[in-house]
Amino acid sequence: MATNDNNNFQAIIAHAKEYGFVFPSSEIYDGLSAVYDYGPWGSELKKNIRDYWWKSMTQLHEDIVGVDAAIFMHPTTWKASGHVDNFSDPMIDNKDSKKRYRVDHLIEAHAEGLPPKEADALLSTMDQLLAKDDYNGLKKLIDEYKIKCAISGTSNWTEIRQFNLMFKTEFGAIASDNDEENIVYLRPETAQGIFVNFLNVQKTARMKVPFGIAQTGKAFRNEIVARQFIFRMREFEQMEMQFFVRPGTEGKWYQHWKTERLNWHLSLGIPAEKFRYHDHTKLAHYAKEACDIEFEFPIGFKELEGIHSRSDYDLSQHQQYSKKKIQYYDNDIDPATGKPYGNYVPYVVETSIGLDRMFLAILSNAYQEETIPKEDGTNDSRVVLHIPPKLAPVKLAILPLTRKDGLPEIARSIMNDCRQEFYCFYEEKDTIGKRYRRMDAIGTPFCITVDHQTKDDHTVTIRYRDTMTQERLPISRVIELVKEKIR
Ligand code: ATP
């Protein structure tokens, strides 16, 4: 990470706190590691991102419907899904600093300091060893490259161990450590709530394969390396969609969703060069294909969303563990046999994105410190969030130029009309320049000013956040104009 980018990242984190977007959780008790709270504008922005995703997945796709499953699920769910046995990361501890590292992160961080060829060689050896779960080999690699702990500066490492990332808790009044029966997990992903409801949804919504089920909701992971603001959290939110297809068509659907999801990101006006695909070479045994859509965060290109072709693994596992048939009868005619395709366990292509990561992508792309040349030759500056207008927490600020001459009354009446349509903000205090700056800092795309001319001709000045240009327009045009721009 370049120092410059790190400064930029720190500035974004500070700005997010100062302007009511993101606060450390329980801050009065010094915070809780990798847990965050969203403030007034943060919760609004987060909701807008969620709504935009939800609308694009459900309302705009006749073949996708939503669910809202519980966070707690029957414990067998996580045995069937493989999370009890496999949802763990290889970890290593430094004996001197007592700091625990995820092995891949430790090696990746070391690779960043190497010349490109050497780094590639190291990472590809690491990938091969990880794919084979060869922990002795990985430990040898760490020793061979003399990788040191960033805190103690020593290479005094423990053996590599697995660490399960699921949070456990107990059901019922009496909790006891030995009582395996009562153990429930906080879900580490939302997807399983979709798989276990496959037949409920397919039957009640009368869906025909291919179709999808979408869900947004909280997920919990006891992440080890959790020090990148809202990029990696212990409690976070996912937006997932599982698309169920006829076996044999998954390749086509995988390509379809890969393109569709990138287009969704681009539809927000974020420059294309900020995104790239990263195709996975290390695949789970059941997976057919998988890739990440990576975004250029201030901490570098990192995973924002995953697209995975998962075969019939999940539904088959639930079928086996629940002993209930989870199949679909396809009465379309197979041209090869002239008969219906019949019963099968559908294959799944999933798209999975972290809402908080998307929030960070939007915020970091939007954040800009700008210098504004003034007429007298000096410079002014502003911090502005160029948030896409459709996602902005506040769409329109309504500002009377002064607190007298009846201007606040006119502004209030505009506010009353506009807030039925979109989120508005009213403010009388301070100079108009200061009020504009505050609106820039929270990403409000439009401000209107009510002045003395308004009383004569029912027009107001509208000021555009990105260009800072202003124009006059009739009050009667305001709602229409803003709605057009946030569509
Ligand atoms: P990573 O490699 O970064 O740990 P992952 O491959 O484990 O992510 P998935 O299990 O595919 O992630 O989860 C889907 C999406 O959920 C990710 O693309 C990411 O946007 C989001 N996500 C996963 N873990 C976290 C987390 N700890 N905090 C915030 N978002 C997360």
Boltz pocket constraint, residues with backbone or C-beta under 6 A from the ligand:
constraints:
  - pocket:
      binder: B
      contacts: [[A, 189], [A, 221], [A, 223], [A, 230], [A, 231], [A, 232], [A, 233], [A, 234], [A, 236], [A, 237], [A, 238], [A, 303], [A, 304], [A, 305], [A, 306], [A, 352], [A, 353], [A, 354], [A, 355], [A, 356], [A, 357]]
      max_distance: 6.0
